[in-house]
Structures are given as structure tokens and as C-alpha cells.
Amino acid sequence: MSADPGLMLSGQITDGEHRYSVRIFYEDTDAGGIVYYARYLHFAERARSEILRLAGLEQSAMRENHDMIFAVRRCQVDYRRPARLDDLVEVRSRLTELRGAKLCAVQGIWRAGEELVRLVVDIASLRGDGRPTRIPAPVRAALEPFVQPLEQG
């Protein structure tokens, strides 16, 4: 029996870290072939969505079944080096905190062993009407195996 091709596209978990590959296309770049700064947010969002998929969670089903969605509340971005047209980059994501109505992640966008961009993201759990809500127990249970707190020190 072969693996689900849809899940194969979702990336993989290695040592508690989700890894998701992205090819840089012309549409991602400016006239000089350098990735436009906002595209990194798109890559990070896709990777977080794929973590949910690997956890067995579909965002449309969370809204339908639990009247709940995730929305970015805060995002800190440190741009260290640019990615360029045709690069193959890897979004490395670690869910670091899961509590109440909050999910936190640290994400890096890497090329050939070098971190290009680092993001620290706080995600809120909201009802369909936009009000905060606790993360429902089934969603929490699906995500807990993916949470790796940052080491203190």
C-alpha cells in the first residue's frame, strides 16, 4: 500500500520540526529576481496549514465542526538573507506553545543549510464571528503531539 500522495505534499516531521519545501518562482520575486519580502509570509502560512493537515485537521472542517478558525495575531520577522528565483527553500516550523486560545510557532526559511528568514508567530483561536475561543479538545488533542516547547536558557 502506498502513502497518501496528498500527505506526501504536506512535508514531513523530523525531530519535532515540520519541514516543507518551496520552489521560488518568478511570481515570488521582484524585477531583480529576489523574493519579495511578503512572500515569506505566504510560505510560512502554507507550512502551518500543512502541519494541520498532517495532524488530521482540515481548516474548513474545523470551522464547520467546531465554529473555530486560526488567525495570526502577531508575527515577528527577521530577514537575514534573500532567496532568489529558482532557489529551493525549506520552511522549518516548530509549534512551541498550545494553550487556551493560543498557538505559537517558530519558523525558519532555509536554503542549503543557511537560515534566510526567521518568524515567530502567535496564532489566535477564533469563533466564526471573530471572537476568541478556547481551542476545542479534539483540535488540541490532534496538535499536542506536534508541540515542542523552546528550551529555556
C-alpha positions as CSV (number, residue, x, y, z in Angstrom):
1,M,0.0,0.0,0.0
2,S,1.4,3.4,-0.9
3,A,1.4,6.6,1.1
4,D,-1.4,9.2,0.5
5,P,0.0,11.5,-2.2
6,G,-1.7,14.5,-0.6
7,L,0.1,13.9,2.7
8,M,3.4,13.4,0.8
9,L,3.0,17.0,-0.4
10,S,2.4,18.2,3.2
11,G,6.1,17.9,4.2
12,Q,7.5,15.8,7.0
13,I,8.2,15.9,10.7
14,T,11.9,15.4,11.6
15,D,13.0,15.7,15.2
16,G,9.8,17.6,16.2
17,E,10.2,20.0,13.4
18,H,8.0,20.2,10.3
19,R,9.9,20.6,7.0
20,Y,8.2,21.8,3.9
21,S,9.9,22.5,0.6
22,V,9.1,25.5,-1.6
23,R,10.5,26.3,-5.1
24,I,10.9,30.1,-5.7
25,F,9.0,31.0,-8.9
26,Y,9.1,34.2,-11.0
27,E,5.8,35.3,-9.4
28,D,7.6,35.3,-5.9
29,T,10.3,37.8,-7.0
30,D,10.9,41.4,-7.8
31,A,12.5,42.6,-11.1
32,G,15.9,41.6,-9.8
33,G,14.9,38.0,-9.1
34,I,14.9,38.5,-5.3
35,V,12.0,37.2,-3.2
36,Y,9.6,39.9,-2.3
37,Y,9.5,40.3,1.5
38,A,5.8,39.5,1.9
39,R,6.1,36.2,0.0
40,Y,7.9,34.7,3.0
41,L,4.7,35.1,5.0
42,H,2.9,33.1,2.3
43,F,5.4,30.3,2.5
44,A,5.2,30.2,6.3
45,E,1.4,30.2,6.2
46,R,1.4,27.2,3.7
47,A,3.7,25.3,6.0
48,R,1.5,25.9,9.1
49,S,-1.5,24.8,7.1
50,E,0.3,21.6,6.1
51,I,1.1,20.9,9.8
52,L,-2.6,21.0,10.5
53,R,-3.2,18.6,7.6
54,L,-0.5,16.2,8.9
55,A,-2.3,16.4,12.3
56,G,-5.5,15.3,10.5
57,L,-7.1,18.7,10.7
58,E,-8.7,20.4,7.7
59,Q,-9.3,24.1,8.3
60,S,-12.6,24.1,6.6
61,A,-13.7,21.2,8.8
62,M,-12.6,23.0,11.9
63,R,-14.8,25.9,11.0
64,E,-17.7,23.6,10.1
65,N,-17.5,21.2,13.0
66,H,-16.2,23.5,15.8
67,D,-17.1,27.0,14.6
68,M,-13.4,27.8,15.0
69,I,-10.6,29.2,12.9
70,F,-6.9,30.1,13.4
71,A,-5.8,33.6,12.7
72,V,-2.3,35.2,13.0
73,R,-2.4,37.7,16.0
74,R,1.3,38.6,15.9
75,C,4.2,37.9,13.6
76,Q,7.8,39.0,14.1
77,V,10.1,38.6,11.1
78,D,13.8,38.8,10.9
79,Y,15.0,39.0,7.2
80,R,18.7,37.8,7.2
81,R,19.5,36.9,3.6
82,P,17.4,36.9,0.4
83,A,16.1,33.9,-1.5
84,R,16.3,34.1,-5.3
85,L,14.5,32.9,-8.4
86,D,14.7,29.1,-8.8
87,D,16.0,28.5,-5.3
88,L,14.6,25.5,-3.4
89,V,14.0,26.6,0.2
90,E,12.7,24.7,3.1
91,V,10.3,26.1,5.7
92,R,11.1,24.6,9.1
93,S,8.4,25.0,11.6
94,R,8.1,24.1,15.3
95,L,4.9,24.5,17.3
96,T,6.1,25.8,20.6
97,E,3.1,26.5,22.7
98,L,-0.5,25.4,22.8
99,R,-2.8,26.8,25.5
100,G,-6.3,28.3,25.9
101,A,-7.0,30.2,22.7
102,K,-3.3,30.4,21.6
103,L,-0.9,28.5,19.4
104,C,2.7,29.7,18.9
105,A,5.2,28.7,16.3
106,V,8.8,29.5,15.4
107,Q,9.5,29.2,11.7
108,G,12.7,29.5,9.6
109,I,13.1,29.6,5.9
110,W,16.3,27.8,4.9
111,R,18.4,27.4,1.8
112,A,21.3,24.9,1.7
113,G,21.8,24.9,5.5
114,E,21.5,28.7,5.9
115,E,18.6,30.3,7.6
116,L,17.4,33.2,5.4
117,V,14.3,34.3,7.4
118,R,13.1,33.7,10.9
119,L,9.5,34.2,12.0
120,V,7.9,34.0,15.5
121,V,4.2,33.7,15.1
122,D,1.3,33.9,17.7
123,I,-1.9,32.4,16.4
124,A,-5.3,33.0,18.0
125,S,-8.2,30.6,18.0
126,L,-11.4,32.5,16.9
127,R,-15.0,31.6,16.5
128,G,-16.5,32.2,13.1
129,D,-17.8,35.6,14.3
130,G,-14.2,36.7,15.1
131,R,-14.3,36.4,18.9
132,P,-11.6,34.5,20.8
133,T,-12.4,30.9,21.8
134,R,-10.6,28.1,23.5
135,I,-9.1,25.6,21.2
136,P,-11.6,22.7,21.1
137,A,-10.4,19.5,22.8
138,P,-10.3,17.4,19.6
139,V,-8.2,20.1,17.8
140,R,-5.9,20.4,20.9
141,A,-5.5,16.6,21.1
142,A,-4.6,16.4,17.4
143,L,-2.0,19.2,17.7
144,E,-0.4,18.2,21.1
145,P,2.0,15.6,19.6
146,F,3.4,18.3,17.3
147,V,4.2,20.8,20.1
148,Q,7.9,21.1,21.1
149,P,8.4,23.9,23.7
150,L,11.5,26.0,23.1
151,E,14.4,25.2,25.5
152,Q,14.9,27.8,28.2
153,G,18.4,29.2,28.7
